[in-house]
Amino acid sequence: MKSIPLWSAILLALAAGSMMALQSRVNGELAARLDDPFTGTALVFLCSNLVLAALLPFWKPGRDGLARVTQALKNGDIPPWMILGGLVGGTYVLSQSLVVTTLGVALFSVASVGGQTIGGAVMDRTSIVPGGPHLLTPARLLGALLTLAAVAITQFSSFSSGVPPWMLLLPIAVGIAQGWQQAVNARVRIIAQSTFTSTLFNGVTGLAILIPLAIIQVARNGVPGDFPGQWWLYSGGVFGILFAGLASIVVHRTGALVYTLLAVTGQLSTALILDLARHASIPATTVIGLALAMIGVVIGSLRKRPPQLRRQA
């Protein structure tokens, strides 16, 4: 498969980050309206899977991709665990609904982005990422550190005390796991030769973990009494589809860490736009943090293609 141009990969990674910010806003609102994060998250993923299922009969590359991945699994060309990236996606969305109301979007973003940066750096040293292991150069390391510092500066005023430790550790752990999710989704896309197929696997496996949790919650507390009528509150899964699809394209071109840096910049930029739409003014720390994130991305992306580690004979 031909590599996409570098400028296209950068734009797509920024767009993927924007999807994350929009998804957080929509999913958080739905969970608050339902007062049930488990059912809300399952509904989000169910809607996204219905969209994919409706499109599948009309998208031959997606159907062909399913056949290729199925055959690869039968032949042992890929291990079964490589199609389970959606488990992380479902857990990430659920973690938003579980802890954002307590931590706030700011602190949740700091914790999850920190985990994503760590996960991206770890995945770049493995053979899971398409193209083989990538060196963690000083420039890439500095770019990651600057990006983390940017997020911390941007959200500094939102840090709170007395938060249960598990609430902070959950988004960090899920963020680390997202590095693995992005890498395996990219591998599935290469085998399928279809972004649609990798996204479909992501949605189905995510739903596999969320439906049982929602059933348990409903059995304990009953069905939520009031489902909001605004259609856009159920669109978080569509943003997840776009995020997973874009990530599977871009990681193959940039490597996991550089993709994470770009996605974080897109996430911060979109958050800034959303804040501008709701408030007359924004804190100076937000502008400073965004500028620092941009610098971190430029430094971390100095090489067009991260150098590959030499494999021992």
N, C-alpha and C positions, 0 to 999 in steps of 0.2 A: 504494500500500500504506500502511495506517495505521501510524503509529509506535507502538511498544510503550511503555508507561509508563516513566518514568525509573527508578522504583524497581525495576521488573522488569529493566531493562537493567543496573542496578548488580549485582543479585543474579546474573544470568546471567554477567556478566563475572567476578565473583568465583569462580563455579563453574568457569568455563573455566580460570582460573588453578590451581584445585585439580586439574583434570585434568592439567595440565602437571607438577605435583609428583608425582602418582601414576604418571604415565607414565614419568618419569625413574627412579623407584625400581624399577618393574617391568622396564623395558628394560635398565637397568644390571645387574640380577640375572641376566636371561636371557643377556646377552652374556658375563658372567663364567662362567656355567655351561657355555656352549657353547665358550668361548674362541675365538669367531669373531663379531666385531661385524657383518660384512657379511651372513652367513647369518641371524643373529639378527634383524637389522632387517628383512630381506626377509620372514622368517616372520611378524613382527609385522604388517607391512602386508598380507601375504597373508591372514592371519586376518581382519583388518578388512574387506578386500574381499569375502571369502566371506560375512561377516555382511551386508554391504550387498546382495550379489547374492541372498542368501536372502530378504531383506525386499522387494526390488524388485517381484516379482510380486504382492505383497499390498498395495502402497502406490501407489495410482493417482496421487496428486499428484506422486510422484517420477517416474513414467513420463511424465506430462504435462510435467513440467519438463524432462526429457531432450528431448522433442520441441520445446519452445520454444527451448531453447538451441541445438539442432541447426539449427533454422530461422533463428535469429538469426545463426549462423555462416555459413550459406549466403547470407543476405541481406546480409552484411557489416555488420550492426548492431553486432557486437562483433568485435574482432580475435582470431585464434586464440590468441595468447599469454595472453589473459585467463582461459583455462581451465586454465592450467598452474601454478596456485598450489600444487598438491600436490608439485611438484618441490622446493619449499622445505621442505614438511613432511617429505618423505622425507629430505632432507639434514640437517634438524634432528635427527631421530631417530638418523640414522647418526652425527652428530657426538657425540651422547650416548655411544653405544657406543664410539666411537674414543678419546675423550679423558677421559671422566669418571674412569676408573680411575687416570689419571695426575694430572689436575688436582684430583680430588675434586669432589663435588657442589657444595660451597660456591663454589669458584673458578669452576666452570663456570656457576653461576647468576649470579654477578657479571658475567661477561663477556657472557653471552647476554642478560640483562636490560638491560645497558647498550646493547647493540645494538638491542634491541626498542624502547627509549625513543627512540633516535636515529631508527630507522626509522619509528616512529609520528609523530614530529614532521615528518619529511620528507614522508611521505604526506599529512599534513594540509594541506600547502601545494600539493598537486597536485589535478587534476581526477579522479584515479582513484578516490578515496574517494567513495562515494555521497553526494549532496547538495552536491558541489562543494568547492572549497578552503576551509579553515578558518583563521582567524587564530591565530597562536601568541601568545596574550595573556601578559602578565607572570604572571598567576596560574597559567596552565597550565605555563609554563616553570618557575616556582618549584616547582610540584607535581612536575614531572618530576625536578628536581634533588634535592628532598627524598626522592623515592622511590629514586633511585640511591644517595643517601647512606645511606638505611635499609638497603639490600641490603649495602652495603660494611661498615656497622657490624655487621650481623647475622653476616656471614661473615668478619669481620676476622681471627679467629684461624686461619682455614684457608688464608690466602695463603701460598704457598710460593715459594722461590727456585729458580733454575736450570731453570725449565720452558722447553722449546723454544718460541720465539715463535709458530710456526704453531699450536700447540695453544691458545694464548690468542686468536689472531686468528680461528680458525675459528668458535668460538661467537659472537664479536662480529659477524662477517660474516653468519652465518646469522640471528642476532637482528635485524640491520638488514633483511635480506630478508624476515623475517616480517611487517614492517609492510606490505610490498607484497602478501604472500600474503593477509593479512587483508582488504586493500582489494579485491583482485580476486575473492576468494571472495564478498565481500558483493555485488559487482556481478553475479556469476553467479547468486546467490540471488535477486536482484531480478528478473532476466530469467526465471529458471525458476519463480519464485513458489513455491519449495520449498527448504527447507534440506537435505532429503535429497539433492536433485540436486547441489547445490554440494558437499556432502560426498562424494558418489560420484565426482565429477570429481577432487576432491582426493586420494582414495584411489587411483584408477586411475593418475593421472599420477605420484604418488609411487612406485607400484610399478614404473612404467616405467623409473625410474632405478635402483631398488634390485635388481631381478632380474638385469640384466646384470652389476652389480658382484658379486652373490653367485655367479653362474656362474663369473666369472673367479677369485674366491677359491677356490671348490671345485675348479676345474681345477688350481690351483696347489698347494693344500694338502690336498685331499681333503674328503670329507664329515665333519662333526664326528662323533666316535664315540659320544657319549652325549647324547641329547636328554632333558632333564628331564621327568618325568611330571606335575608340578604344572601344572594347566590355567591357573592365574592368571598364570603366567609368560608366557603368550602373549596376555594381555589388554591389553597396551600399546596395540595398534592401536585397541581399542575406546575407550580414553581419548582417543586422537587423533581419532577420529570425533566424539566429544562436544565436544572442544576446537574443531575446525574448524567444526562446526555452530553452536555457541554464538557463536563469533567472527563468523560471517557474519550472524547476527541482530543482534548488539549494535553492531558498527562503524557500521552505518547510523544508529543512534540517537545514539551518543556521539562519533563521530569516532575516528580511529585512536589518537591520543595518550592520550585519557582512557580508552579501552578498555585500553590497555597498562598504565596506572597501576592500574586496578582489577584486572586479571588478575595483576599482580605481587603485589598485596596478598593475593589468594586463594592464590597460589602460596606465599607466605611463611607464611600462616596454616596451610595444610595441612602444610607442612614442619614447623611448630612442633608440630602435633598428632602427626605421625608420630614426631618426636623424643621427645615425651612418652610415647608408647606403648613406646618402646624403652629410655628412660633414666629414672632416678628424679628427676633434676634437669636443668635447662637453664641455659645461661649467661645472665647478666643482659644481655649485649649483644644476645641474641636478642629479649628482651622489649622492650628500648629500640628496636631496629631496627624491630620490628613496629609499635610505637606511632608512630614517626616516619613509617613508610610510610602508616599510616592518615591522619595529618595531611596528608601530601603529596597523597593521593587527594582528601581533602576540599577542599583549596585548588585543586587542578587541576580539580575538577568544580564549581566555584562557579556557572558558568553552566549552565542546563539544556540549552542547545544552543549549541555553539560558533558564534560569528558567522562568516558566510560572507564570503569575499573578494569585493569587487565586481569584476565582469568588465568589461573595457574593451569599449566598443562597437566 
